[in-house]
Amino acid sequence: MPRRAMSTKSERRKRRAFTKEYKAQVVGLVRDSGRGVGDVATELGLTVSAVRQWVKQAEVDEGRGPPGALTTAEREELTKLRREVRNLRAERDILKKATAFFARESTK
C-alpha cells in the first residue's frame, strides 16, 4: 500500500467542536452498551483518541481519576487564567514602553 504524503496545514480536516452534552452521550453509550471505545467511535465517525479522552475525562470529573488530574471545570478555569495573564503581561509591556518613551521625551 502506498504511503500517504504528509498533509499540509491547509489540507487537514478542520477541528470539530462538540458540546458537553454530546460528549456525555457518547461516554454514556460507551459505558452502557458494553462495546469498546473503537466500535463506538467508528460508528459515530469520531476518532478513537477523542472518545477515549472523553471517557477518561468523565472519570476524572466523577472523582475516579488519578491523583492530581484536573476536572473539566478546573481545566476551563486554568485556560481562562492563562489567557488573562497573557493579556495583563501584554498591557504591562505596553505601559513600560510608553513610560520609557515619555521619560525620553521629557528630558529633551
MOCOR-V175459 format. One record per pair of residues at least 4 apart in sequence whose C-alpha atoms are under 7 Angstrom apart, sorted by the first residue. I is the first residue (numbers start at 1). J is the second residue. D is the distance in whole Angstrom. If there is no record, write none. Layout:
i=I j=J d=D
i=I j=J d=D
This chain:
i=7 j=11 d=6
i=7 j=12 d=6
i=8 j=12 d=7
i=18 j=22 d=6
i=18 j=23 d=7
i=19 j=23 d=6
i=20 j=24 d=6
i=21 j=25 d=6
i=22 j=26 d=6
i=23 j=27 d=6
i=23 j=54 d=7
i=24 j=28 d=6
i=25 j=29 d=6
i=26 j=30 d=6
i=27 j=31 d=6
i=27 j=54 d=7
i=27 j=55 d=5
i=28 j=32 d=6
i=29 j=33 d=6
i=30 j=34 d=6
i=30 j=35 d=6
i=30 j=36 d=7
i=30 j=37 d=6
i=30 j=40 d=6
i=35 j=39 d=6
i=35 j=40 d=7
i=36 j=40 d=7
i=37 j=41 d=6
i=37 j=48 d=6
i=37 j=51 d=7
i=37 j=52 d=6
i=38 j=42 d=6
i=38 j=48 d=5
i=39 j=43 d=6
i=40 j=44 d=6
i=41 j=45 d=6
i=41 j=46 d=5
i=41 j=47 d=6
i=41 j=48 d=5
i=41 j=51 d=6
i=42 j=46 d=6
i=47 j=51 d=7
i=48 j=52 d=6
i=49 j=53 d=6
i=50 j=54 d=6
i=51 j=55 d=6
i=52 j=56 d=6
i=53 j=57 d=6
i=54 j=58 d=6
i=55 j=59 d=6
i=56 j=60 d=7
i=57 j=61 d=6
i=58 j=62 d=6
i=59 j=63 d=6
i=59 j=64 d=5
i=59 j=65 d=5
i=60 j=64 d=5
i=60 j=65 d=4
i=60 j=69 d=7
i=60 j=71 d=6
i=61 j=71 d=5
i=61 j=72 d=6
i=65 j=69 d=6
i=70 j=74 d=6
i=70 j=75 d=6
i=71 j=75 d=6
i=72 j=76 d=6
i=73 j=77 d=6
i=74 j=78 d=6
i=75 j=79 d=6
i=76 j=80 d=6
i=77 j=81 d=6
i=78 j=82 d=6
i=79 j=83 d=6
i=80 j=84 d=6
i=81 j=85 d=6
i=82 j=86 d=6
i=83 j=87 d=6
i=84 j=88 d=6
i=85 j=89 d=6
i=86 j=90 d=6
i=87 j=91 d=6
i=88 j=92 d=6
i=89 j=93 d=6
i=90 j=94 d=6
i=91 j=95 d=6
i=92 j=96 d=6
i=93 j=97 d=6
i=94 j=98 d=6
i=95 j=99 d=6
i=96 j=100 d=6
i=97 j=101 d=6
i=98 j=102 d=6
i=99 j=103 d=6
i=100 j=104 d=6
i=101 j=105 d=6
i=102 j=106 d=6
i=103 j=107 d=7
i=104 j=108 d=7
